[in-house]
């Protein structure tokens, strides 16, 4: 007779054994380990091509100039010896290359959880979530819905949960139910309490930038001196192509440069619209718009962390609409990556190498192509790809071209595919709480997974 209170021996195999081996993880995933590129990056340009594009960018800066709509930026560049006429600033190539040479070729970003530190540069590749799509697709009602703070919080939980997302970029969906004047305060509070990954600030004026800086500093427990000593967060600005930098973004750019935080400039150039129709001309203009901003930052604070970004694509020659997912976009990204290595700068790109709003099989293939493009172009800083789609595809559906069409989480992740079998995922909120590597508890998402099998016709 078995002793009273002793446990009955159970089988080690079957369903019970499989459940024990799987553990308590919601889904299986690799541990936190930002990837490194081991393959040689694609270099579509030969030496003459690199020299020609560099020459084109320098001629733009020397002969045409860039419009800086921020008076302080104009005054600083005039003091640096640049030729100023109104808001137009022309700068010599010697000055530009001297300033760009001061920027580090790699740097680290350290959030409030040091274990989530990421390296930008070298062979390191980092993926982040999408920034500010205005809406999400709710499959339960089959339509597009304007973003809310609650859905933004839910998507931030996914950003935290998945180890293939290495930094928390902009808002995963724009919470339009919160007034724009205080939206940054509410969303950043959610980001700091839900995630422990690297933070991002929108450079949209003095108040928003300084509020974000203070919140990130307080969350990390840093003094002002400790915060300014190394990058803890980053911003990403866009030029107003052609050849223009506007006031709000330049204001945030200079404020964060003085605080020693990471700076990314991503010109938005569309060949055939606000840039030359040729890829070489469009890339040269994009580089000119980016390099002048980096030169300004290095003159303000020599050695501040900077990266150059790219969003160079083309327009539909019939309608004039922006064309995403084209061969031109992919080639321009590869060319810019090669030029970034020429200047010794890290590069940022986005996961837009696919047609918009696709579902089904293509929904899985194109994001993988995005990741391949970004890695083979040696992009160190990739936003709007995030890795989630590459991991879970094709079980996600995206909407709205403003979402940049990649790493766009859905409210309910239930695609309606055809006859082939696919994994179906549905996002549900859990009442459990956990830490997931952060000192603050938050609700974790649960994903129920099942398969649908249909016989071929």
N, C-alpha and C positions, 0 to 999 in steps of 0.2 A: 504494500500500500504506500502511495506517495505521501511524503511528509506534508502535513497541513500547511498551506500557504505557499507551497512551491509552485512555480509557474510551469504550465504544460509546454513541452517542447513543440516548436512549430517548424514547418518546412523552411528550408533555406532558399528554395527556388520558387518558381511560379510567380503569381501576382504579388504575393507578400514579399518575396525576395527582391523582385524588381523594384517595388516601391521603396524598400529600405535602401537599395543601391542608389536610387535617384535622389534621395535626400528630400529636403523640404523646399528646395528652390522652386519658384513659380514656373520658370522655364529654364532650360539648360542654356548656359552661355559661357564663353571663355572668361577667365578672370581679367581684372583690370590690367591692361598691358598695352599702351599705345603702340601701334605698329611702327616698324622701321623698314624702309625700302632697301632691298638687297640687289634688285636689278638696276641696270644702267638706265637712266631716264632717256626718254625719246628726245632727240635733238634734230628737228627738221631743218635747221639752218646750218649752212657751212660757215667757215670763217668770214667769207665775203658777205654773206647774208647778215651775220651778227654786226659786222662793221657798218653795213648800209643802214640797218634799222637804228643803230646807235647814232649814226650821223644824222639821220632824219629827225630823231628826237632832240638832238642838240641844236639843230638848225631851227626847229620850232621854238625852243626856249630862247635862242639868241636873236632870231630875226622877226618872229611873230609875237612872242610873249604870251603870258597867261594873265587873265583878268582875276585879280584878287579883290573881292568885294568887302573885305574886312580892312578898315583903315589902319588898324594897328599892325596887321600883317604887312601891308604896303610900307608902313614906316620902318618896320624892322628890316625888310629886304632892301629898302633904300639905304639904310644905315650900313648894310652889309656890302654895299657897292653896286647893287643892281640898278639898271636903268629904269626909271619910273616915269610914266606919263599918264597922269590921272590914276585909273585903277589898273592900267596895263603895266606889267612888270616883265622886263627882259633880263635874263641872267646868262652870264658867260659859262661856257662848258667847264672851264677850269674851276670856277666857284662851285658849280653843281657837283662835279666829280669829287672835289675836296670834301664837300659836306656829306655826300653819300658814302664816302670812304670812312666817315666817322661812325656810321651805323654798324652795330654788331651783326655778324653773319648768322648768329644763333643766340637765343636767350631763353630763359625759363619764365613761366607764369605760375605763380604760387597762390592758390586760393586759400580759404580759411582752413581747409584740411590739407596739410602738406603732402599727404599720400596721393592727392590728386594733382600734384604738380605735373605740368606738361612742358616739353621742350619744343621750341619753334626753331627750325633750322636743322642743318646737318642732314641726316637721312630719316629724321622723324616725320611722321605723318599724323595729323590730328583731325578728327571729325567733330563737327558741331551741328546743332539742330537748326532748323529753318528760322528765319527772322520775319515776324510780323505779317503773316498772311491775314487778311481781314476776316476770313471765314473758314469753316471746316465743313466736311461732308458728313452728315448724319444719315447713316444707312438705315436706321430704324424708321425714318420718315421719308427717306429717298430724296433729300434735297440739301442744298447748301444753306448753312446757318451762320449768322454773324457770331463772331467770337465773344465769349464771356469770360469773366475772371475765373469762374469755377472750371471751365474747360481749360483755360490757361494753366491752372493749378494741376489739373489731371495730367496734362501733357508734360508739365515740368516733372511730375513724378516718374513718368516714363523716361525723360531725359536723365534723371538721376539713376534709375534702375539699370538701364542698359549700359554695360561697360564699353560698348563700341562707340558711345558718344562721350567725347573726352572733354568738352567744354560746353557751358550753357550760353549759347549765343543770344540773339534777341528774343522777343516774345514768341513762343511757339505758335500762338494765335493771338491776334490783337483783341484785348478785352474791351470792346467798344461800350460795354455797360459801365465803365469807369471813365470819368471825365478826363480828357487829355491833359489837363493842367496838373493832375495829381496821379495820373496813371503810372508814371515811372516809380512813384513811391510805393504804391500797392504791389506792383508786379515785382519790384526788386525785393521787397519784404518777403514775398512768396518765394522768390528764387533763393534768397539767403536762408530761409527756414526749411525749404524742401530739398534743396540741392547743396552739395558742398564742392561743386566744380567751379572752374574759372568763370568769372562774371564778365559781362559786356555792358558798355554804356553807349546809349545813342548820343551822338554829339549834336544836340539840338538846342543849343543855348546855354547860358551860364548856369541857370538854376538847376536844370536837369543834370548836367555834368557834375556840378559840385555836390548835389544831393547824393548821387550815386557814389561818388568818391568817398564821401563821409560814411555812408552806410556800409560800404565794403571795408573801409578802415576799421570801423567800430566792430563789425562782425568778426574781423580777424584779430581783434584785440591789439592793434598796432598803435604806437604813437605816430605823430605826423612824420617824424624823422625816419622811423622804421618803414612806414608806408612808402615814403619817397625814395628809399634806398634801392628798391628793386620792384619790377612789375608784378602787381597783384591782380590786374584786370586789363582790359583792352577796349579800344573803340575802333570802329570801322567807318570811314567816311567815304562819300562818293563825290567826285568832281561833277560839276554841271557842264557836261560836254556840249559844245566844243570849247575847250581851253578856258575854263572858268571854275573858280572856287567861290562858293557863296559864303555869306556871313555866319550863319549858325554853325555850320560844320567846321569852318576855320576857327571859330571861337572855342569850340570844344577841343579841337586839335591842339591849339596852343596851350590851353589850360592843362590838358593831360600831359603834354610835353614837359611843362614846368614841374609837374608832379612825378615825372619819371615813369609813367605808365606806358604800356605797349600801344603802338599806333599802327593802324592798317589803313592804307588809302587804296580804294578800288574804283578807278574810273569806269564809268558806264558808257561805253562807246559802241555804237551800232554802225557798221560799215554801210555806206549808202544813205545814211540819214545825218547823224552828227559827227561822222568820221569819214575819211576817204573810203571809196568802195573796195579798194584792194586790201588784202589782209596785212601786207607789210606796212602800208600807210596807216591803217587803223591801229595796229600795234604800236607804231612809232608815236602816234598822237597819244595813245593811252599811257605809254611810258613817260612822255613829256609831262602829262598832267599829274602823274604820280611822283615823279622824281622831284618836281619843284616843291611839292608839299613836304617831302622827306628832307629836302635841303633846308626848308624853313625850320622844321623841327630840330634838325641837328645844329642849326645856328643858335636857336634858343637854348637848347640843352644838349651839348655834344655827347654822343654815346647813347642817347635814349633809344630804346628798342623800337624799330620800325620794320614794317613789311610792306611789300608792294602787292597789290591785288590786281585781278583782271576780271572784267566782264565785257569781253569784246565779242560781239556776234554780228549778225547781218540782219537786214530787214527783208520782208517779203517784197519782191520787186513788183508784184501786182497790186497789193493792198497797202504797202508801206508799214505794215504791222511788225513789231519785233518778232524775230524768228529764233526760237530756242531749239536746242537739240539738233543743230545743223553741223555738217562737216566743218564749216567755217569757224564755228565756235570752238570745236575741239582743236582745230589746228592753231587758232589764235592762242588758246590756253597753253599748248605745248610751246609755241614760239615765245610767249611771255615768260614761261618757266625757264627756258634757256637764257633769255635776256636777264632774268633775275639772278641766275647764277653768274652771269657775266658781271653784274654790278655787286655781287656778294650780298644779296638781300634775300630773306625768306619771302615766299610767295603765298598769297591767299587766292583761292578760286572757289567756285560754287558748283554744286551738282546739278547742272542744267543741261547736261549732254543727252537730252532725250526729248521727244515731242511732248507737248503739254497734255495733261488730263487723259493719259492713257490708262487703261485697266487691262486685266487679263495677263497673258503670257508676257507681253511687252513690258508690263509694269514691273516684272522681275528682272528682265534683261537690261533695260536701259539704266537703272540705278547702278547695276554692276558695271556697266560701261562707264558711268560717271566715276565710280571708284577707280577703275582701271585708268581712265584719263587722268585723274588727279594724281594717282601714284606714279604713273609712267612719265607725267610731266614734272614729277618731283614737287608737288604742292605740299607745303608744310602745314598749311592752315586751310582746311576745307570746311565751309559752312554750307548749309542747306543740303547736305548729303546725310551726315549723321550716322551712317552705317545701319540704322534701324531698318530701313527699307531693304538693304542688301541682305540682312539677316532674316527678315520675316517675309520678304516678298515671295510671291505676289499677293500677299494678304492685306495690302494697304491700298487705299484709293485716295488720290489727291484731286484738288480742285483749285481754281483761281490762279491765273498766271502770276499774280502778285506773290503767291507762295513760292515762287521760283521753281515750282513743280518737282521738288525732291525733298525727301525726309519730311513729308507733310503728313502728320498723324491725323487719323480720322477719329471722329467722336465714337463711333462704334466700328470696329475693324472687321466688318463682315462683307467681303466682296461677293458679288453675284457672278460666279464664273460659269462657264459652259460645262460640257460633258467631261473633260479630264478631271482627275481627282486633284484636289488642292487642299491645303491646310486652311482651316477657317478659324479665325481668332476673333474673340470678342472681349472688349475691355469692360471690366466691372470694377467697381470700387470695393475695397475690402474694409472691414471694420477693425482689422488687426492693425497694429502699428509696429514699426521696426526702425532701426537706425541706419542700416545700410552704409555703414562707414562714417556716418555723421553724428555729431553730438546731440542733434535735435531729432526728436521722433516725428514721424509723419506717416500718413496712411500710405500703404503700398498698393500698387495696382495688382490685380489678379487677371490673368489671361486664361480663359478656358479654351482648350484646344480640342478639336475633334476633326475627323476626316469625313469627307463625303465621297462615296464611291458610286459612280453611275456606269452602267454598262454601255459600251459603245453602240451606236446605232448601226 
